[in-house]
Amino acid sequence: MNGWLLRAACRSHDPDLWFPDTPGVRSSARAKAICRDCPVRNQCLALALNAANDDAGIYAGLTAFERKQIRSQRSQPLRPGYPRYP
């Protein structure tokens, strides 16, 4: 287990919260709110984008669709001033 996972805000919540049955804003809003202030959000995003490459659930406050958008943008060169994290 990665040491940073021990500091994740999601550890004290029901894991099903990050895998809502119904995709959409309402079903993911609570998980996204918890992720928003998580101290290890960047590590979680890196895991989701690189190592896990998982296309389900919410990681670092982002849905599978939002992560897919980031992956497609990463394949393009970054422009000056381009945000690296949404």
Backbone bond lengths (Angstrom), bond angles and torsions (degrees), N, CA, C in turn:
res aa  C-N    CA-C-N  psi(-1)  N-CA   C-N-CA  omega(-1)  CA-C   N-CA-C  phi
1 M - - - 1.458 - - 1.520 109.01 -
2 N 1.325 115.52 135.52 1.454 120.57 176.76 1.525 109.34 -67.38
3 G 1.329 117.07 134.89 1.456 121.60 -179.20 1.516 113.64 -57.79
4 W 1.318 116.73 -33.49 1.468 119.65 -178.60 1.522 111.94 -66.48
5 L 1.322 117.84 -24.26 1.465 120.30 179.24 1.524 112.03 -62.93
6 L 1.315 116.69 -26.81 1.465 120.60 178.90 1.522 111.99 -68.09
7 R 1.331 117.16 -19.61 1.464 121.52 179.68 1.530 112.82 -101.34
8 A 1.312 117.21 3.02 1.463 121.64 -177.15 1.529 111.78 -68.84
9 A 1.314 116.22 138.45 1.463 122.13 179.89 1.522 111.60 -64.74
10 C 1.300 117.97 -25.12 1.458 121.83 -176.29 1.527 113.38 -76.37
11 R 1.315 117.95 -14.08 1.467 120.89 -175.27 1.517 113.55 -57.37
12 S 1.308 118.14 -30.49 1.467 120.59 -175.50 1.532 112.62 -97.54
13 H 1.319 117.05 15.83 1.469 121.18 -178.39 1.524 110.83 -123.05
14 D 1.304 115.42 161.85 1.456 122.51 178.80 1.529 109.35 -63.81
15 P 1.334 118.66 123.58 1.470 121.50 -179.26 1.530 113.55 -58.11
16 D 1.328 117.40 -28.13 1.469 120.28 179.59 1.520 112.37 -62.13
17 L 1.324 116.26 -20.94 1.467 120.24 179.30 1.533 111.20 -60.45
18 W 1.322 117.29 -30.78 1.470 121.87 -177.55 1.531 112.94 -89.61
19 F 1.309 115.25 0.34 1.466 120.71 177.03 1.522 108.98 -133.01
20 P 1.352 116.20 67.43 1.472 119.65 -176.90 1.530 111.45 -64.75
21 D 1.338 115.07 146.59 1.469 120.82 179.12 1.514 111.87 -66.79
22 T 1.319 115.64 -37.91 1.452 120.42 -177.32 1.523 109.36 -109.15
23 P 1.333 118.19 115.25 1.462 119.75 178.36 1.525 110.40 -63.69
24 G 1.305 115.92 148.73 1.452 119.44 176.08 1.506 112.40 140.01
25 V 1.311 114.99 175.82 1.456 121.64 -174.81 1.525 111.55 -64.71
26 R 1.310 117.61 -47.15 1.463 119.88 -176.69 1.519 112.47 -62.55
27 S 1.303 116.80 -43.11 1.456 119.80 -176.28 1.523 112.31 -73.22
28 S 1.307 118.70 -21.91 1.456 121.39 -177.71 1.524 113.43 -105.78
29 A 1.314 118.07 -5.91 1.468 121.42 -173.92 1.527 112.96 -60.80
30 R 1.316 117.50 -42.15 1.468 119.71 -178.16 1.527 110.94 -65.84
31 A 1.318 116.98 -45.48 1.467 120.16 178.78 1.524 110.42 -62.45
32 K 1.304 117.05 -42.89 1.467 120.79 179.91 1.526 110.84 -62.15
33 A 1.325 117.04 -37.91 1.463 120.98 179.45 1.529 110.77 -65.05
34 I 1.318 117.31 -39.18 1.461 121.33 178.16 1.531 110.06 -67.57
35 C 1.308 116.87 -40.84 1.469 121.37 -179.82 1.527 112.18 -67.57
36 R 1.304 116.82 -30.55 1.472 121.36 -172.92 1.526 112.71 -52.12
37 D 1.326 117.11 -41.10 1.465 120.56 -176.92 1.524 113.33 -106.93
38 C 1.307 117.41 15.48 1.457 121.43 -177.84 1.529 110.46 -68.41
39 P 1.338 117.02 134.12 1.465 119.53 -178.57 1.527 114.11 -71.72
40 V 1.323 117.64 -13.70 1.468 120.10 -178.41 1.534 111.21 -117.83
41 R 1.303 116.82 28.78 1.462 121.72 -177.20 1.534 111.87 -59.60
42 N 1.304 117.42 -41.23 1.474 119.91 -179.36 1.530 111.94 -65.04
43 Q 1.324 117.34 -40.08 1.457 120.42 178.03 1.525 110.82 -65.41
44 C 1.319 116.12 -39.63 1.462 121.34 178.92 1.529 110.24 -63.66
45 L 1.313 116.48 -42.80 1.460 120.24 178.86 1.524 110.71 -63.78
46 A 1.318 116.61 -43.29 1.470 120.03 178.72 1.521 110.33 -60.12
47 L 1.325 117.09 -41.98 1.460 120.45 177.99 1.521 110.57 -62.26
48 A 1.315 116.42 -45.77 1.464 120.77 -177.99 1.527 112.24 -65.81
49 L 1.305 117.50 -36.64 1.464 120.80 -177.24 1.525 112.75 -83.03
50 N 1.318 116.92 -31.14 1.459 119.77 -173.08 1.526 113.39 -109.14
51 A 1.301 116.61 -71.85 1.462 120.53 -172.42 1.521 112.85 -69.82
52 A 1.307 117.91 -52.03 1.461 120.71 -174.91 1.522 111.85 -74.58
53 N 1.320 116.36 -42.85 1.468 121.92 -176.68 1.527 110.42 47.69
54 D 1.324 115.14 39.44 1.459 122.40 -177.10 1.521 109.69 -85.71
55 D 1.309 116.65 132.54 1.464 120.86 -178.99 1.517 111.93 -104.87
56 A 1.316 116.76 34.99 1.457 121.23 177.46 1.523 108.82 -141.84
57 G 1.282 116.03 155.10 1.453 121.04 174.78 1.512 114.10 76.73
58 I 1.318 113.99 -177.34 1.459 122.39 -179.04 1.514 107.94 -113.48
59 Y 1.314 115.77 126.62 1.455 122.90 177.00 1.518 107.43 -128.69
60 A 1.326 116.57 134.86 1.463 122.02 178.31 1.526 111.48 54.65
61 G 1.309 116.65 27.64 1.459 120.53 179.11 1.509 114.42 80.10
62 L 1.321 117.65 13.72 1.460 121.33 -178.03 1.522 110.76 -121.11
63 T 1.316 115.83 139.91 1.457 121.24 176.55 1.528 109.58 -77.62
64 A 1.317 115.70 170.46 1.465 120.40 177.98 1.527 110.31 -59.50
65 F 1.326 117.33 -39.87 1.467 120.53 178.96 1.525 110.94 -64.13
66 E 1.325 117.47 -43.79 1.469 120.71 179.60 1.528 111.34 -64.25
67 R 1.324 116.64 -38.06 1.475 119.38 176.87 1.516 111.30 -67.75
68 K 1.316 116.66 -36.17 1.460 120.22 177.24 1.526 110.54 -61.95
69 Q 1.324 116.48 -39.99 1.470 120.60 177.40 1.528 110.66 -62.11
70 I 1.313 116.98 -42.26 1.468 120.45 179.19 1.520 109.98 -64.38
71 R 1.327 116.99 -43.49 1.475 119.71 178.99 1.530 111.16 -58.68
72 S 1.325 116.59 -42.46 1.465 119.06 -178.88 1.524 110.82 -68.23
73 Q 1.330 117.75 -33.89 1.460 121.20 178.19 1.528 110.85 -71.81
74 R 1.322 116.72 -32.23 1.456 120.57 -179.67 1.518 111.54 -67.31
75 S 1.315 117.18 -25.09 1.459 119.41 179.66 1.525 111.42 -76.97
76 Q 1.325 115.60 -10.28 1.460 120.96 177.07 1.522 107.98 -102.21
77 P 1.319 118.47 149.74 1.460 120.74 178.82 1.531 110.68 -61.72
78 L 1.331 115.40 142.02 1.461 119.66 176.89 1.520 110.09 -74.49
79 R 1.312 115.01 136.88 1.469 120.62 176.25 1.526 108.18 -91.01
80 P 1.325 118.29 153.61 1.472 119.82 177.81 1.519 110.37 -56.51
81 G 1.330 115.60 133.75 1.453 120.55 179.76 1.511 114.14 81.54
82 Y 1.322 117.33 0.72 1.462 121.70 -178.92 1.524 109.24 -72.93
83 P 1.319 118.63 128.16 1.475 118.86 -178.25 1.523 111.38 -68.90
84 R 1.308 115.38 136.74 1.452 121.06 179.26 1.517 111.45 -88.02
85 Y 1.301 117.92 -19.66 1.468 121.65 -179.48 1.515 108.25 -134.75
86 P 1.321 116.38 127.94 1.475 118.15 -178.27 1.512 112.61 -68.07
